[in-house]
Amino acid sequence: KMEEAVQKQTDLLAEFEKVREDLQKIMDDLENSTFVKRFKAASREQLDVATALNRTLFDGFGVAQESLDQRQKDQSGRIADREVAQVQKVRDIQDDLGAYYDRRKEEKFQRILKEMQEFAVVSKLDQLSDRVRINRSGDSIARAEYYADTLDRWAEELVSASKCGQCKGCK
């Protein structure tokens, strides 16, 4: 009876390990989708900044910041403030991605993290907020759209990288 009980316990432990592995895969997919959603949201915010800037073009395009009326300065200030908030969100994504990579050591996360660091996305977004404040609208729109595309591309790379087809829940 003792050997039978030990065998049952061993079998149960093996089943628990299998369930734990399946749950870990599910958790990994959830964490991965969270990064995808955060990158997509950051991309949409950049497009929203570009759209907001586009609405200001007729009033102050090409005008030196000092020559803008107060309403235009306030409008540029609000858009720049949105960009400053965006800088912190992207910094958080980068920091979280780094921490996640430190735990998981998956190449796709390392590749995107390295690209973010080499591209210096956080400092470039910070510079964009400065350009908005000094009324460089045309240049700021182009940069915001470029950064939106870049953030979206990183999200898509995580989506395509996560579709391995090896687990039951993967379609």
C-alpha positions in Angstrom: 0.0 0.0 0.0 2.9 2.3 0.7 4.4 1.9 -2.7 0.9 2.4 -4.3 0.5 5.6 -2.3 3.9 6.9 -3.3 3.2 6.1 -6.9 -0.1 8.0 -6.7 1.7 11.0 -5.1 4.3 10.9 -7.9 1.6 10.8 -10.5 -0.2 13.7 -8.9 3.0 15.7 -8.7 3.6 15.1 -12.4 0.1 16.2 -13.2 0.5 19.3 -11.0 3.8 20.1 -12.8 2.0 19.8 -16.2 -0.8 22.1 -15.0 1.8 24.6 -13.7 3.6 24.6 -17.0 0.3 25.2 -18.8 -0.6 28.0 -16.5 2.9 29.6 -16.9 2.4 29.6 -20.7 -1.0 31.3 -20.2 0.6 33.9 -17.9 3.4 34.4 -20.4 0.9 35.0 -23.2 -1.0 37.5 -20.9 2.1 39.4 -20.1 3.1 39.5 -23.7 -0.4 40.8 -24.7 -0.1 43.4 -22.0 3.1 44.7 -23.7 1.4 44.7 -27.1 -1.6 46.7 -25.7 0.7 49.2 -24.0 2.8 49.7 -27.2 -0.4 50.0 -29.3 -1.8 52.6 -26.8 1.4 54.6 -26.9 1.3 54.5 -30.7 -2.3 55.8 -30.7 -1.3 58.6 -28.3 1.4 59.7 -30.7 -1.2 59.7 -33.6 -3.5 61.8 -31.4 -0.7 64.2 -30.7 0.0 64.5 -34.5 -3.8 65.1 -35.1 -3.9 67.8 -32.4 -0.9 69.5 -33.9 -2.4 69.3 -37.3 -5.5 71.2 -36.0 -3.2 74.1 -34.9 -1.4 74.4 -38.2 -3.6 77.2 -39.7 -3.2 79.4 -36.7 0.5 79.4 -36.2 2.4 77.5 -38.8 5.9 78.9 -39.3 5.3 81.6 -36.7 8.0 82.1 -34.0 6.8 81.0 -30.6 7.2 84.5 -29.2 4.8 85.8 -31.9 2.0 83.4 -31.1 -1.1 84.7 -29.3 -1.8 83.4 -25.8 -4.4 80.9 -27.0 -2.0 79.4 -29.4 0.7 79.2 -26.8 -1.7 77.5 -24.4 -2.8 75.0 -27.0 0.9 74.1 -27.8 1.6 73.8 -24.1 -1.3 71.4 -23.6 -0.1 69.2 -26.5 3.5 69.3 -25.1 2.2 68.3 -21.7 0.5 65.3 -23.3 3.8 64.4 -24.8 5.6 64.7 -21.5 3.1 62.3 -20.0 3.7 60.0 -23.0 7.4 60.1 -22.3 6.8 58.6 -18.8 4.5 55.9 -20.2 7.1 54.8 -22.8 9.8 54.9 -20.1 7.6 52.6 -17.9 7.1 50.2 -20.9 10.9 50.1 -21.5 11.6 49.6 -17.8 9.0 46.9 -17.5 10.2 45.2 -20.6 13.7 45.2 -19.2 12.5 43.7 -16.0 10.5 41.1 -17.8 13.5 40.2 -20.0 15.6 39.8 -16.9 13.2 37.2 -15.6 12.3 35.4 -18.9 15.4 35.8 -21.0 13.4 35.6 -24.3 15.2 36.9 -27.4 12.2 38.8 -28.8 12.0 41.0 -25.7 15.8 41.5 -25.7 15.7 42.5 -29.3 12.9 45.1 -28.8 14.5 46.4 -25.6 17.8 46.8 -27.3 16.2 48.6 -30.2 14.3 50.9 -27.9 17.6 51.8 -26.1 19.6 52.3 -29.4 16.8 54.4 -30.8 16.7 56.4 -27.6 12.9 56.5 -27.9 12.4 58.1 -24.4 14.7 61.0 -25.1 13.4 61.5 -28.6 9.8 61.7 -27.3 11.1 64.2 -24.7 12.7 66.3 -27.4 9.4 66.2 -29.3 7.6 67.8 -26.4 10.2 70.6 -26.6 9.7 71.0 -30.3 5.9 71.3 -29.8 6.5 74.0 -27.2 8.5 76.1 -29.6 5.9 75.7 -32.4 7.8 73.4 -34.7 4.4 71.9 -35.7 5.2 70.4 -39.1 8.4 68.7 -37.9 6.6 67.6 -34.7 3.7 66.0 -36.7 6.2 64.1 -38.8 8.1 62.9 -35.8 5.0 62.0 -33.8 3.7 59.9 -36.8 7.1 58.3 -37.1 7.2 57.4 -33.4 3.7 56.1 -33.7 4.7 53.7 -36.5 7.8 52.6 -34.5 5.8 51.8 -31.4 3.2 50.0 -33.4 5.9 48.0 -35.2 7.3 46.9 -31.8 3.8 45.8 -30.8 3.4 43.8 -34.0 6.8 42.1 -33.5 5.6 40.9 -30.2 2.3 39.7 -31.7 4.0 37.8 -34.5 6.7 36.4 -32.1 4.0 35.1 -29.7 2.2 33.0 -32.4 4.2 29.9 -32.2 1.4 27.4 -32.7 2.8 25.0 -30.2 0.3 25.4 -27.4 -3.4 24.4 -27.5 -4.7 28.0 -27.0 -2.6 29.4 -29.8 -4.5 30.1 -33.1 
